[in-house]
Amino acid sequence: MNAETLAQVLRPVENIFAAKDYPDLLVGLEKPDDAAVWRIDARRALVVTTDFFTPVVDDPYDYGSIAAANSISDIYAMGGQPFLALNVAALNPDLPADVNGEILRGGADKAREAGLVIAGGHTVQDKEPKYGLVVLGFVNPKRMLTKSGVHPGDALVLTKPLGFGVTTTALKQQKASPEDVAEVVTWMKRLNKTASALALEFGLHAGTDVSGFSLLGHASEMAQASGIGMQFFIEDIPFAACARKYAGMGAFAGGVFDNQLFFGPRIRFAEDISEETRRLLFDPQTSGGLLLAVPRRKLAGLLKRAEEIEQPAWVIGKAVKGEGIDVA
């Protein structure tokens, strides 16, 4: 569902659960973030999220693994530690049982890698498979990552490259090479566990994961929530090696244009940035990386530590006073 439609759908229920009536609801519909957060006590809060989607790749095991990594990512984006999950699946009974089983096995292996337990779930029948997780985690309320914690001067750090959406769309159009698909599958299956731990190690307070609303869409949400502006530098933004090739073929999903329509008025591009490049910045990502706001005094130490633990980290811009996003 695109951002504009989602906003309209949620509007009738926004005031039913007023924040003042639920003092322990730290993050909910009133201030939407990557996951809901409910305070248990002074040091613990419960983080809850859910996500599921149709296949983005052909291999059922990879699909299950990617879907699970994507679902768990929202816990990491809040600085939380996942511990429990439930499967949410729509499976085609006409498919061989081992195909459906591989989807669930992919999810289970990825959950085990993340250190959480899948304890059950719910399935329905559908001609088009859909899979994901309900995930629960714990977070220290005083050490949470939120979209509203960005300050002017913070460096903006991205932990995975862009271009997953355009590549998987090329796959659906039978344009993508196996080597290119393998590259983005490796990235999409990578958990944001290490990136989240890095953010907590350096006491960061602002972050989000880059998913269906694209880099610019999720950055725009952070900028609005924090009351700041942002500047991105296109030469510093990493892309999958094949992303520009498939952008040149026009292999963009419909979500690109939805994101461009909804978030576009908040974005100012330099004139020399091509339309293809602009669309790549609006490209919906599946299981994308974290976008972190890093105070300048902590940046050098964070980048050094990231290299030590083999966690990719690219400085792609900065937070500034003002509003909206400039891309130069």
N, C-alpha and C positions, 0 to 999 in steps of 0.2 A: 504494500500500500504506500502511495507516495506521501510526502510530508504534508501537502495541502489537504488531501483527503483525510489523512489521519487526524489532523488538527480539527477538522469539521466533525469527525466521528466522536472524538473525545469531548467536544465542547458540552454536550448535554449532561455529562457525568462529572465535570470538573468541580462543581460545588456540592455534590452529594456527600463527598468525604472531605469536609473542610479540615484543614490542617489544625485549626484551633481545637477541634474536637478529639484529636489524636496526637497528643504531645510527644509520644514515642515514635511517631512516624517521621523520621528525619528526612526522607526523600520519598516523595509520592507524586501524584498527578499535579499538585500545585506547582512544584518545581521539578519537572521531569529531568531525569538523568539516565545513566546507562542501566541502572537497576533500582529497585525499591529497597529502602533501608529502614529497619525497625529496631529501635534501641532496646536492648535487654537489660543492661546496667551501664555503669560509667565507663567500663572498658570493653564492652562487647555490644555489637549490633548484628542483627541478621540481615544478610543481603540476599535478595531473591530476584531471579530473572527467568525468562523463558524465550526461546527462539526456535523456529523450525522453517524449513524451506524445501522447495523442489530440487531435484538433482542439478548440480552445476558441472559435474563431470560424469563420464560414462562408467567408470569402475565403481561398483557398489561399496566396496570396502573403503576406498578413498572418499566417496561421498559421505558415508557415515562418520568417518574420522573428521572431515572438514566441518560437517554440521555440528558435531560435538564441540570441536575447538571454537567454533563461532559462538555457540551457546555459552560456553564457559567464559568466553572473553569478557562479557559484561561484568562478571564478578571481579576479574583482574583489573578492569577499567576503573572500578571503584576502590582499588587497593585492597580487595578482600581475598580470603583464602577459601576456595570451594571445598566442600566436604561431602555433599549428598546431591544426588540427581535422580530424576525420573525421566524415562523415555516418553516422548510424544511422537507417535508415528501413524501415518496413513500408508498402508501397504496394499499393493495390488495382488489379490489372491491368485491371479492367472500367471504371475511370474513364478519361476521355479523357487522352491522354498529356500534353496541355498543362496539365491540372489538376495532375498529379503533378510536372510540370516547374516549375510556379509555386511549389509548396511548396519545392523545392530552390533555386529562384532567390531566393526570399525569404530563405532561410537564408544563401545565398552573399552576397547584398548586405549583410546584417547583419554577417556575418563580416568582410567587407571594411571596413565602417565601423569595426569594432573593431580593425582593423589585423592581422588574422590570415589565414592561408591554409587553405582546405579542400583537403586533398591526396588525398582518396579517401574510402573508407567501405564500408558493407555494406548491402545491401537484401534484404528478403524480401517475399513476397506475403502480404497480409492484407486481409480485407474492410474492416476499419476502419483508416484510415491512422494511422501513428505516426511521429513525426519528432523528431530531436534531434541532438546532437553529442557526440562525445568531444573534449574540449578540453585542450590542454597549454599551460602558461604558465611563466614564471620569476618567482621572488620572492626577495628578500633575506631569509635566515632571521632576521636581526636586526630586520627591519622588517615582519614578517608581522602580519596581523590574524587573531586567533583568538577563539574563543568564551570562552576562559578568562582573558582579560586585563582584565576589568572590575574597577574598584575602587570602594569606597564613596565617594560624593560625585560620581562621574562623571555628567554629563548624558547622557541617552539621546536621540539624534537620529535621526529617520526621514527618508528621502530620496524616498519616493513615498507617495501616499495609499493607503488601504485601500479594499476594495470591489470588486476585480476579479472575485473568485470569484462573488459574489452576482449580479453583472451578467452574466457569461458564462453562468451557470445560467439567468438570466431569458431570455437569448437562446435557449438550447436549449428553453426552455418557450414560445418565441414571444411573450414578454411585453416584450422590450426594444425601445426605439425606436432607430432608426439613429443618432441624435445621441448617445445614451448609450453605444452600442457604440463609436462613433468616439472618444469621450473615453477609455474604458479601453484601447482598442487603442493609442492614442497613448502612453499611459503604459507599457503592456506592451512596446511596441517600443523604448522608450527604454533605451539601455544604461546600466549602472551604472559606466561608465568614468570619468566626471567625478567621481562621488561617491567612488569608490575613490582616485582621484588626490588629491582633497581630503583624505581621511583620511591618506594618506601624507605630504602636504605638511605636515600639522600633527603628524606623528609619533604618530598613534594606534596602539594595539596591540590593540584589541578591536572586533570587528564580526561581523556575519553578514548574509545576505540573507534577506528575508522571503518564504517560498514556501509549499509545501504544508502545513506544520504551523502556519501562521498567525502573526500577530504575537505572540500570547501563547505559542504553542508554541515558537517559536524564541527568544523572550526567556527562556522558562523554561529552555531548554537552556543559554543563556549564563549565567543566574543560577546554575544548578547547577554548571557547569564552573568558574565563578569563585568559588564559595563565598560568594555575596552574595545580598541580596534586591533587589527592584526596586519602585518606585512609578510608576504611570502615572496621568496626569490626563486623563480622558475629554474634557474641553473643549479640550484641546490636540492631540488626535489627529486628523489630517486624513483625510477620507473623500472618495472620488469623489462628484461632485455628485448622482449617481443612486443611490448605495449604500443610503441609508435608504429610498428609495422602494421598491426591490426587496426590501429586508429586510422592509418592511411587507407585501409580497405573499407572504412566506414562500418566496422563491426561493433557498433554501439548498441547497447540494450536500451529499451524505452525508458528505464530509470534515469539515464543520463539526461534526457530532455525534461523529465519531471523535476529532477534536481535543479537543472539550469533555470527552469521556469520559476520555481519557488524561491530558491536562494539567490538567483542571479541578480535581483535588484540590490542586494547587499554587497556585491562584489564589483571591484573596479580593476579592470585589466589594462596593462600597458598596451598601446596600440600595436606593437610589433609581435604580440603573442598570437599565434595562429588559432583558428577555430578548432582545429584538431586537438591542440594542446589544451585549450580551454575545456573541451569536452572530457579530456582525460582527467582533469581536476574535478569534474562532476561525475566521474565514473563510479557506479556503486561497487563497493568492495565486499567480498565475502571473506570473513575471518581476516580482516585487515589488521594493521598494527595499532599501537597506541600513539596518540598525539599528546605529548607531555609539555607542560609549561615549567621551565626550569629557571630559577633565579640565576642571574649572571654570576654571582659569587660561587655558585655550586656547579656551573657548567663544565669547567675543565676537569674537575674531579669526577663528575658523572661520566663524561666521555672516556676518561681513562679507565674507570671501573668497567664500563660497558665493553671496552676492548679486551680487558682481562677475562671477562666471563663469556666472551664471544657473543655478545648481544648487539646486533646491528643498531646503530643510532645515527640519524642524520639531522643536523641543525638546518631547518628549512625556512626559518623566519623568526619574527619577534612580535611580542605584544607591545602596543603603543597606546597612547592616549587618543581618544576619539571614538569612532564607531565604524562598522563595516570592515571590509577586508580589501587590501590593495595587493595585487599580484604584479610583480615587475620582473 
